[in-house]
Amino acid sequence: MPGFEFWGDEERKEVNDVLETGILMRYGFDGARKGQWKALELEQAICNTFGSKYAQLTSSGTAALTTAMAALNIGAGDEVIMPTFTFVASFEAVISVGAIPVLVDVDETLTLNPEAVKAAITPKTRCIMPVHMCGSMADMDALKAICEAHDLILLEDACQSIGGTYKGKMLGTIGHAGTFSFDFVKTITCGEGGVVMTNSEEVYSKCDGYTDHGHDHKGADRGADLHPFIGYNFRISELHAAVGLAQIRKLDTFLSIQRKNQAALKHILSQVPEITFRKVPDPAGDSCSFLSWFLPTADLTNAVVEEMRQQGILAGSFYWFKNNWHYITRWDHLKNAVTLNGQSKEVTTALKDYASKVFEPSDAVMSRCVSTAVSLLWTPEQIQDKGEKMVAAIRKVLSSTHELVA
Ligand SMILES: Cc1ncc(COP(=O)(O)O)c(C=O)c1O
């Protein structure tokens, strides 16, 4: 998700605008900032680009998720249904508001299996949080229907899917709220940053206050602001917002290159009949930041990953099943409820339960899946070379196993 690959004069210009004024904070200093309001401008650009009514920038995607949950009144004792495959930030945010992450199986969409979601609903369930992993999306119609039937909040963790769409709507704008991350390796980067998008004025106004110590932002004098509730400091700086402003203007370029490069690599891998590809509920909406592919068995996938590693061609391809950050099998800190400060008994007990839980359907998917990150900088020759080397490594493993079986 390589916004950083297209760093250039546009980003430098926006950052320099801020450096010229020396006002690095997004609020106040009205005279000294000489008309520069980068965070405000970026929020407006986000609303225009993604079609959400409101956008609240934050200091990170993790802060955006935490803010969204607080603003949606998700808190102590509430259960949030989320997938076994995601980045650790998704459950960190749930725990940070005192709620309980309820992990459920993923299917070949690489995110929530709607049937598993239904089976996990209890009287304490308050929110369903699909994570649109690796540039593509969850089955949003199915999840929305479940939310409507059970009166649940739908919160999209769209941190990894900036620019993806589902049936014409931008990912992150379909649920009650949605979040993006603008960290250094996302499709649009601010260096660090994030956003909550929502169509609810009430939710937005809560996000606005929550990210700035509960300030009501009603008047021009910051010192005279009221604090209708307790908030935190999850503010983005003007410098970070300035980078994002230059990046968001390049989004269409990023997406069209990603789509072209992903299609080219997919075409080459399609030569191998044993390879299948991730299920994409709305193929036209894939942001194509990754190409996720499957082999028929876990053993074959393991062997191919090892072969690619040995040949020095694994860089940029991720075997999430064995990755510390993304899949439940490696989340020992979560499963042992290791936190620095005390948590409620409910949260600790729920987390420790994961130590003995198995997620066979998720394992069956994730143990066969490799995701190859799509670069904006690849030339057609490099894609051809990369694809051919991958195909050769995969064929080598397949033929050796065929020989073993014969
Ligand atoms: C799915 C997902 N959610 C949340 C986050 C958190 O974003 P950040 O790194 O900006 O805190 C990430 C970051 O990688 C992510 O991939």
Ligand as a Chemical Component Dictionary entry (heavy atoms), coordinates in Angstrom:
data_LIG
# 
_chem_comp.id                   LIG 
_chem_comp.type                 NON-POLYMER 
_chem_comp.pdbx_formal_charge   0 
_chem_comp.three_letter_code    LIG 
# 
loop_
_chem_comp_atom.comp_id 
_chem_comp_atom.atom_id 
_chem_comp_atom.alt_atom_id 
_chem_comp_atom.type_symbol 
_chem_comp_atom.charge 
_chem_comp_atom.model_Cartn_x 
_chem_comp_atom.model_Cartn_y 
_chem_comp_atom.model_Cartn_z 
_chem_comp_atom.pdbx_ordinal 
LIG C1 C1 C 0 -6.361 -3.405 9.489  1  
LIG C2 C2 C 0 -5.660 -2.323 10.253 2  
LIG N1 N1 N 0 -6.301 -1.674 11.214 3  
LIG C3 C3 C 0 -5.721 -0.686 11.922 4  
LIG C4 C4 C 0 -4.417 -0.309 11.669 5  
LIG C5 C5 C 0 -3.780 0.735  12.503 6  
LIG O1 O1 O 0 -3.305 1.838  11.815 7  
LIG P1 P1 P 0 -2.085 2.691  12.385 8  
LIG O2 O2 O 0 -0.812 1.982  12.059 9  
LIG O3 O3 O 0 -2.210 3.982  11.623 10 
LIG O4 O4 O 0 -2.314 2.889  13.834 11 
LIG C6 C6 C 0 -3.693 -0.962 10.661 12 
LIG C7 C7 C 0 -2.301 -0.595 10.364 13 
LIG O5 O5 O 0 -1.550 -1.324 9.750  14 
LIG C8 C8 C 0 -4.328 -1.994 9.934  15 
LIG O6 O6 O 0 -3.684 -2.676 8.979  16 
# 
loop_
_chem_comp_bond.comp_id 
_chem_comp_bond.atom_id_1 
_chem_comp_bond.atom_id_2 
_chem_comp_bond.value_order 
_chem_comp_bond.pdbx_ordinal 
LIG C1 C2 SING 1  
LIG C2 N1 SING 2  
LIG C2 C8 DOUB 3  
LIG N1 C3 DOUB 4  
LIG C3 C4 SING 5  
LIG C4 C5 SING 6  
LIG C4 C6 DOUB 7  
LIG C5 O1 SING 8  
LIG O1 P1 SING 9  
LIG P1 O2 DOUB 10 
LIG P1 O3 SING 11 
LIG P1 O4 SING 12 
LIG C6 C7 SING 13 
LIG C6 C8 SING 14 
LIG C7 O5 DOUB 15 
LIG C8 O6 SING 16 
# 
